[in-house]
Amino acid sequence: MTIQTTTRKVRRSFTLSPEAVAFITETRKRRGLRSDSEALDLLLREEILKSKRQEIDAAYKEYYDTASDEDLAEQREWAELTGPNMFIGVPEP
């Protein structure tokens, strides 16, 4: 997973359990990172992305759980109309 790094970092000091430090160090080694700080930053960024995805998934679930039968029928109709033709004329990446 590629994650864009920020240009400006903030120096902080944290007290961590030995297990957490070992996990960060193992992550650094396994992923070939330059420092434990980089490994911790990567782990936190991944967790932020995971959290944001979960929020989006929850919003979709909330929408579909509360959408009227009429709204769902309209969406089903649009999906059937566009279906496999949706990407005709769109260049592949």
N, C-alpha and C positions, 0 to 999 in steps of 0.2 A: 504494500500500500504506500503510495507516495503522498506525503503530506507536506504542504508548503510551510517553510519556517518563517518566522517573523524576523525582520531586520534588527529590531531592538529587543534585547533581552533584559530582564529585571533580575538582579541578584537577590536571592532569598536564602535563608537558612532554615532547615527543618530537622526535627529529631524524628528518626524513623526506627522501627523495630529491626532487629537483625534479619528477620525473614524478609522484610520489605527491601532492605539493602541488598540481600542476596538475590532477590528476584530482579531488581534493577540491574545488578551486575551481570547476571545470567542473560538478561535481555540484551544488554550491550554486546556481550560476546556473541550470542546467537545471531544477532542482526548485523554484526560488524560495525558497530557505531564507535565514535571516537571517545565518548565519555559517558559516565553514569548520568550526568546532567542531560545529555542528549537523549539517552534511553528513557529517563523519566519524562522528559518533555514529549517524546514520541508516544509513550504510554498514555499520558494525559490527553494528548490531542486525539488519539484513537478513542478514548473514553468519551470525549466531548462529541466526536462525530457519532458514536454509537448512541449517545443520549439524544442528540438531535434527530437521528433516524427514528428512535423510539417515539419521540414527540410527534413526528410526522405520521408514523404508523398509527398512533393513538388518535390523531386528528382524523385520518381517513376512516378508521373504525368508528369513531363517534359519528362522522357524517353518514356513513352507510347504515349504521344502527338506527339513526333517527330520520333518514331520508324517507319521503313518502313513496308509496307504491308507484305513483305517477312519475315522480322524479327518476326512480330506478328504471321504470319502463322506457322513459325517454332516453336515458343513458344507454340502455340495452339496444335500443333502436339505432342510436348513433354508432355504437360499436359494431353492429351488424352491417351498417352502411359503409363504414370506413374499413373495418376489418383488415384483410390482407392488402387492400389497396391503399392503406394509409400512408405508406412510404414510397409509393410510386413517384418517380422523379426526384427523390431525395438522394443525393450522392452518398455513397458509403464512406465512412471515415477512413 
